[in-house]
């Protein structure tokens, strides 16, 4: 390797609330010689990072631009409403959108849900981020509807949440530029899909490939190869049985 060459690496972007630790661990176990670099970015910036070539793939929230990106849905999150611990909603185990009709619902600018406005009464202004909205919930300004992972990410002791049974949903997906489906992207696809190291659907590595000279013959060819040898052995055995014993001469008399 020359000084100008760089060690290949896989750059993975991920948005807040997504936890890539399990897949990263498997990557390090299977591909220890290829570094994996993580980039946590706001949800609105993940697509731009991949378009610019600064990330090979991303764990993002759908929808994505399918004219440019490929995407594999991974899981759909539970939607919850974040409320103060002393709020009347905490008396129920779960709530519906109708239960929020008289509540002030915060709608941050980075809201991950694809809706024009949340139900209930609108807040005086839209907070810049979901994290800011959580602070306003703690201040008693209103309530907030988010995926459960974000409620956990921005958890506060004075807040809690309840599942929203009929609210919008957020699906997390692995996405990458369709025209840049590299071998490393294929490797990571195999990991998130749960393929084993020896899976025939995964990309073969030099460690799993067999040299062409050591390929084993198929059972049919092996049987064909054994037939001439078997016939030769039977012919030898038959020849031995049919051979006439050698004649013994009469012993000579001693003079």
C-alpha positions as a Markdown table, in Angstrom:
| # | Residue | x | y | z |
|---|---|---|---|---|
| 1 | Unk | 0.0 | 0.0 | 0.0 |
| 2 | Unk | 1.3 | 3.4 | -0.9 |
| 3 | Unk | 1.2 | 6.4 | 1.3 |
| 4 | Unk | -1.6 | 8.0 | -0.9 |
| 5 | Unk | -3.9 | 5.0 | -0.4 |
| 6 | Unk | -6.5 | 5.1 | 2.3 |
| 7 | Unk | -7.8 | 2.2 | 4.4 |
| 8 | Unk | -11.4 | 1.5 | 3.2 |
| 9 | Unk | -14.0 | 2.4 | 5.7 |
| 10 | Unk | -17.8 | 2.3 | 5.9 |
| 11 | Unk | -19.6 | 5.5 | 6.9 |
| 12 | Unk | -23.0 | 5.1 | 8.5 |
| 13 | Unk | -25.3 | 8.1 | 9.3 |
| 14 | Unk | -28.1 | 7.7 | 11.8 |
| 15 | Unk | -30.8 | 9.9 | 13.1 |
| 16 | Unk | -31.8 | 10.7 | 16.7 |
| 17 | Unk | -33.6 | 7.8 | 18.5 |
| 18 | Unk | -32.1 | 5.1 | 16.3 |
| 19 | Unk | -29.7 | 2.7 | 18.1 |
| 20 | Unk | -27.2 | 1.1 | 15.6 |
| 21 | Unk | -25.1 | -0.6 | 18.3 |
| 22 | Unk | -26.2 | -4.2 | 17.6 |
| 23 | Unk | -25.4 | -4.0 | 13.9 |
| 24 | Unk | -22.1 | -2.1 | 14.5 |
| 25 | Unk | -21.0 | -4.9 | 16.9 |
| 26 | Unk | -21.7 | -7.5 | 14.2 |
| 27 | Unk | -19.8 | -5.5 | 11.6 |
| 28 | Unk | -16.7 | -5.4 | 13.8 |
| 29 | Unk | -17.0 | -9.1 | 14.4 |
| 30 | Unk | -17.3 | -10.0 | 10.7 |
| 31 | Unk | -15.2 | -7.3 | 9.1 |
| 32 | Unk | -12.5 | -6.4 | 11.7 |
| 33 | Unk | -10.2 | -4.9 | 9.1 |
| 34 | Unk | -12.8 | -2.4 | 7.8 |
| 35 | Unk | -13.5 | 0.5 | 10.1 |
| 36 | Unk | -17.1 | 1.6 | 10.6 |
| 37 | Unk | -17.6 | 5.3 | 11.3 |
| 38 | Unk | -20.8 | 6.6 | 12.8 |
| 39 | Unk | -22.3 | 10.0 | 12.1 |
| 40 | Unk | -25.3 | 11.1 | 14.2 |
| 41 | Unk | -27.2 | 13.8 | 12.3 |
| 42 | Unk | -30.6 | 15.6 | 12.6 |
| 43 | Unk | -33.3 | 13.7 | 10.6 |
| 44 | Unk | -33.5 | 16.6 | 8.1 |
| 45 | Unk | -29.8 | 16.4 | 7.3 |
| 46 | Unk | -29.3 | 12.7 | 6.7 |
| 47 | Unk | -30.4 | 12.7 | 3.1 |
| 48 | Unk | -28.1 | 15.6 | 2.2 |
| 49 | Unk | -25.2 | 13.9 | 3.9 |
| 50 | Unk | -25.6 | 10.8 | 1.7 |
| 51 | Unk | -26.2 | 12.8 | -1.5 |
| 52 | Unk | -23.0 | 14.7 | -0.9 |
| 53 | Unk | -21.1 | 11.4 | -0.6 |
| 54 | Unk | -20.2 | 12.0 | 3.1 |
| 55 | Unk | -22.0 | 8.8 | 4.2 |
| 56 | Unk | -22.3 | 5.4 | 2.5 |
| 57 | Unk | -25.7 | 4.6 | 4.0 |
| 58 | Unk | -28.0 | 5.8 | 6.8 |
| 59 | Unk | -30.4 | 4.6 | 9.4 |
| 60 | Unk | -33.2 | 7.1 | 8.7 |
| 61 | Unk | -37.0 | 7.6 | 9.0 |
| 62 | Unk | -39.3 | 7.1 | 6.1 |
| 63 | Unk | -40.2 | 8.5 | 3.7 |
| 64 | Unk | -37.1 | 9.0 | 1.5 |
| 65 | Unk | -36.8 | 10.1 | -2.1 |
| 66 | Unk | -37.1 | 6.8 | -3.9 |
| 67 | Unk | -36.0 | 8.3 | -7.2 |
| 68 | Unk | -32.5 | 8.6 | -5.6 |
| 69 | Unk | -32.4 | 6.4 | -2.6 |
| 70 | Unk | -33.0 | 2.7 | -2.0 |
| 71 | Unk | -34.5 | 1.8 | 1.3 |
| 72 | Unk | -35.1 | -1.3 | 3.4 |
| 73 | Unk | -37.8 | -0.8 | 6.2 |
| 74 | Unk | -36.5 | -2.3 | 9.5 |
| 75 | Unk | -39.2 | -1.6 | 12.1 |
| 76 | Unk | -42.1 | 0.7 | 12.9 |
| 77 | Unk | -42.0 | 2.5 | 16.3 |
| 78 | Unk | -44.7 | 2.9 | 18.9 |
| 79 | Unk | -46.1 | 6.4 | 18.9 |
| 80 | Unk | -46.5 | 8.1 | 22.3 |
| 81 | Unk | -47.6 | 11.4 | 23.8 |
| 82 | Unk | -45.2 | 13.1 | 26.2 |
| 83 | Unk | -46.9 | 14.6 | 29.2 |
| 84 | Unk | -46.0 | 15.9 | 32.7 |
| 85 | Unk | -46.2 | 13.2 | 35.4 |
| 86 | Unk | -49.1 | 15.0 | 37.1 |
| 87 | Unk | -51.2 | 15.3 | 34.0 |
| 88 | Unk | -54.7 | 13.8 | 33.9 |
| 89 | Unk | -53.7 | 11.6 | 30.9 |
| 90 | Unk | -51.4 | 9.6 | 33.1 |
| 91 | Unk | -54.4 | 7.9 | 34.7 |
| 92 | Unk | -54.9 | 6.0 | 31.4 |
| 93 | Unk | -52.7 | 3.2 | 30.1 |
| 94 | Unk | -53.1 | 4.4 | 26.5 |
| 95 | Unk | -54.8 | 7.3 | 24.7 |
| 96 | Unk | -56.3 | 8.1 | 21.4 |
| 97 | Unk | -56.2 | 11.2 | 19.2 |
| 98 | Unk | -59.7 | 12.2 | 20.4 |
| 99 | Unk | -58.3 | 12.3 | 23.9 |
| 100 | Unk | -56.0 | 15.2 | 22.8 |
| 101 | Unk | -58.7 | 17.4 | 21.3 |
| 102 | Unk | -58.7 | 19.9 | 24.1 |
| 103 | Unk | -54.9 | 19.8 | 24.7 |
| 104 | Unk | -52.2 | 22.2 | 23.3 |
| 105 | Unk | -50.1 | 20.0 | 21.0 |
| 106 | Unk | -46.5 | 21.2 | 20.2 |
| 107 | Unk | -45.4 | 20.8 | 16.6 |
| 108 | Unk | -41.6 | 21.2 | 16.3 |
| 109 | Unk | -40.0 | 22.2 | 13.1 |
| 110 | Unk | -38.1 | 18.9 | 12.9 |
| 111 | Unk | -41.2 | 16.8 | 13.6 |
| 112 | Unk | -40.7 | 13.3 | 12.1 |
| 113 | Unk | -44.4 | 12.7 | 11.4 |
| 114 | Unk | -45.7 | 13.5 | 8.0 |
| 115 | Unk | -48.7 | 15.6 | 9.0 |
| 116 | Unk | -49.6 | 19.2 | 8.4 |
| 117 | Unk | -50.5 | 19.8 | 12.0 |
| 118 | Unk | -51.0 | 17.7 | 15.1 |
| 119 | Unk | -54.5 | 17.4 | 16.6 |
| 120 | Unk | -55.7 | 19.6 | 19.4 |
| 121 | Unk | -55.1 | 23.2 | 20.0 |
| 122 | Unk | -52.0 | 24.7 | 18.2 |
| 123 | Unk | -49.2 | 26.2 | 20.3 |
| 124 | Unk | -48.4 | 29.9 | 20.0 |
| 125 | Unk | -45.3 | 29.1 | 18.0 |
| 126 | Unk | -43.4 | 26.1 | 16.8 |
| 127 | Unk | -40.3 | 25.1 | 18.7 |
| 128 | Unk | -37.2 | 24.6 | 16.6 |
| 129 | Unk | -36.4 | 21.0 | 17.7 |
| 130 | Unk | -38.0 | 18.1 | 19.4 |
| 131 | Unk | -35.7 | 18.5 | 22.3 |
| 132 | Unk | -36.9 | 22.1 | 22.7 |
| 133 | Unk | -40.5 | 20.9 | 22.6 |
| 134 | Unk | -39.8 | 18.4 | 25.4 |
| 135 | Unk | -38.5 | 21.4 | 27.5 |
| 136 | Unk | -41.8 | 23.2 | 26.8 |
| 137 | Unk | -43.8 | 20.1 | 27.9 |
| 138 | Unk | -41.9 | 20.2 | 31.2 |
| 139 | Unk | -42.8 | 23.9 | 31.5 |
| 140 | Unk | -46.5 | 23.1 | 31.1 |
| 141 | Unk | -46.9 | 24.8 | 27.7 |
| 142 | Unk | -48.4 | 21.8 | 26.0 |
| 143 | Unk | -48.0 | 18.1 | 25.0 |
| 144 | Unk | -45.9 | 16.4 | 22.4 |
| 145 | Unk | -46.5 | 13.4 | 20.1 |
| 146 | Unk | -43.2 | 11.6 | 19.1 |
| 147 | Unk | -41.9 | 8.1 | 18.4 |
| 148 | Unk | -41.1 | 6.2 | 21.6 |
| 149 | Unk | -37.4 | 6.2 | 21.0 |
| 150 | Unk | -37.3 | 10.0 | 21.0 |
| 151 | Unk | -39.3 | 10.1 | 24.3 |
| 152 | Unk | -36.7 | 7.9 | 25.8 |
| 153 | Unk | -33.8 | 9.9 | 24.2 |
| 154 | Unk | -35.0 | 13.2 | 25.8 |
| 155 | Unk | -36.3 | 11.6 | 29.0 |
| 156 | Unk | -36.8 | 13.9 | 32.0 |
| 157 | Unk | -37.7 | 12.8 | 35.5 |
| 158 | Unk | -40.7 | 15.1 | 35.6 |
| 159 | Unk | -42.2 | 13.8 | 32.4 |
| 160 | Unk | -43.7 | 10.5 | 31.2 |
| 161 | Unk | -45.5 | 9.2 | 28.2 |
| 162 | Unk | -48.5 | 7.1 | 27.1 |
| 163 | Unk | -49.0 | 5.1 | 23.9 |
| 164 | Unk | -51.1 | 6.8 | 21.3 |
| 165 | Unk | -53.1 | 4.0 | 19.7 |
| 166 | Unk | -54.3 | 5.7 | 16.5 |
| 167 | Unk | -51.6 | 8.3 | 15.9 |
| 168 | Unk | -49.2 | 8.5 | 13.0 |
| 169 | Unk | -46.3 | 6.1 | 12.9 |
| 170 | Unk | -42.6 | 6.3 | 12.1 |
| 171 | Unk | -40.7 | 3.6 | 10.3 |
| 172 | Unk | -37.0 | 3.3 | 10.6 |
| 173 | Unk | -35.2 | 2.1 | 7.4 |
| 174 | Unk | -31.7 | 1.5 | 6.1 |
| 175 | Unk | -31.2 | 3.8 | 3.1 |
| 176 | Unk | -28.4 | 4.5 | 0.6 |
| 177 | Unk | -27.9 | 6.1 | -2.8 |
| 178 | Unk | -29.2 | 3.6 | -5.3 |
| 179 | Unk | -26.3 | 4.3 | -7.8 |
| 180 | Unk | -23.7 | 3.8 | -5.0 |
| 181 | Unk | -24.5 | 0.2 | -3.9 |
| 182 | Unk | -21.0 | -0.9 | -3.0 |
| 183 | Unk | -19.8 | -4.2 | -1.6 |
| 184 | Unk | -19.7 | -2.7 | 1.9 |
| 185 | Unk | -23.3 | -1.5 | 1.6 |
| 186 | Unk | -24.2 | -5.1 | 0.6 |
| 187 | Unk | -22.3 | -6.3 | 3.7 |
| 188 | Unk | -24.3 | -4.0 | 6.0 |
| 189 | Unk | -27.6 | -5.0 | 4.3 |
| 190 | Unk | -26.8 | -8.6 | 5.1 |
| 191 | Unk | -26.2 | -7.7 | 8.7 |
| 192 | Unk | -29.4 | -5.7 | 9.3 |
| 193 | Unk | -31.4 | -8.5 | 7.5 |
| 194 | Unk | -29.9 | -11.1 | 9.8 |
| 195 | Unk | -28.0 | -13.1 | 7.3 |
| 196 | Unk | -25.3 | -15.4 | 8.7 |
| 197 | Unk | -21.7 | -15.3 | 7.7 |
| 198 | Unk | -22.1 | -18.3 | 5.4 |
| 199 | Unk | -25.4 | -17.2 | 3.9 |
| 200 | Unk | -25.5 | -17.8 | 0.1 |
| 201 | Unk | -27.3 | -14.5 | -0.3 |
| 202 | Unk | -24.5 | -12.6 | 1.1 |
| 203 | Unk | -21.3 | -11.4 | -0.6 |
| 204 | Unk | -18.6 | -14.1 | -0.6 |
| 205 | Unk | -15.3 | -13.2 | 0.9 |
| 206 | Unk | -11.9 | -14.6 | 0.2 |
| 207 | Unk | -12.1 | -16.6 | 3.5 |
| 208 | Unk | -15.2 | -18.5 | 2.4 |
| 209 | Unk | -14.4 | -19.0 | -1.3 |
| 210 | Unk | -12.8 | -22.3 | -2.2 |
| 211 | Unk | -9.9 | -22.4 | -4.7 |
| 212 | Unk | -11.0 | -23.7 | -8.1 |
| 213 | Unk | -8.5 | -26.5 | -8.0 |
| 214 | Unk | -9.9 | -27.9 | -4.8 |
| 215 | Unk | -13.5 | -28.0 | -5.9 |
| 216 | Unk | -15.1 | -31.3 | -5.0 |
| 217 | Unk | -16.6 | -33.4 | -7.8 |
| 218 | Unk | -20.4 | -33.9 | -7.8 |
| 219 | Unk | -21.8 | -37.2 | -6.6 |
| 220 | Unk | -22.8 | -38.3 | -10.1 |
| 221 | Unk | -19.3 | -37.6 | -11.5 |
| 222 | Unk | -17.7 | -39.5 | -8.6 |
| 223 | Unk | -19.9 | -42.5 | -9.3 |
| 224 | Unk | -18.9 | -42.4 | -13.0 |
| 225 | Unk | -15.2 | -42.3 | -12.0 |
| 226 | Unk | -15.7 | -45.3 | -9.7 |
| 227 | Unk | -17.3 | -47.5 | -12.4 |
| 228 | Unk | -14.2 | -48.2 | -14.5 |
| 229 | Unk | -12.2 | -49.1 | -11.4 |
| 230 | Unk | -14.9 | -51.4 | -10.2 |
| 231 | Unk | -15.1 | -53.2 | -13.6 |
| 232 | Unk | -11.3 | -53.6 | -13.6 |
| 233 | Unk | -11.4 | -55.1 | -10.2 |
| 234 | Unk | -14.1 | -57.6 | -11.2 |
| 235 | Unk | -12.2 | -58.6 | -14.3 |
| 236 | Unk | -9.1 | -59.3 | -12.4 |
| 237 | Unk | -11.1 | -61.4 | -9.9 |
| 238 | Unk | -12.8 | -63.4 | -12.7 |
| 239 | Unk | -9.5 | -64.0 | -14.5 |
| 240 | Unk | -8.0 | -65.3 | -11.3 |
| 241 | Unk | -10.8 | -67.9 | -10.9 |
| 242 | Unk | -10.6 | -69.2 | -14.5 |
| 243 | Unk | -6.8 | -69.5 | -14.7 |
| 244 | Unk | -5.7 | -73.2 | -15.0 |
| 245 | Unk | -3.3 | -74.4 | -12.4 |
| 246 | Unk | 0.3 | -75.0 | -13.6 |
| 247 | Unk | 1.2 | -78.7 | -14.4 |
| 248 | Unk | 3.7 | -80.3 | -12.1 |
| 249 | Unk | 6.5 | -82.5 | -13.7 |
| 250 | Unk | 7.3 | -86.0 | -12.5 |
| 251 | Unk | 10.1 | -86.1 | -10.0 |
| 252 | Unk | 13.4 | -87.4 | -11.5 |
| 253 | Unk | 14.8 | -90.7 | -10.3 |
| 254 | Unk | 18.0 | -90.6 | -8.6 |
| 255 | Unk | 20.7 | -92.7 | -10.3 |
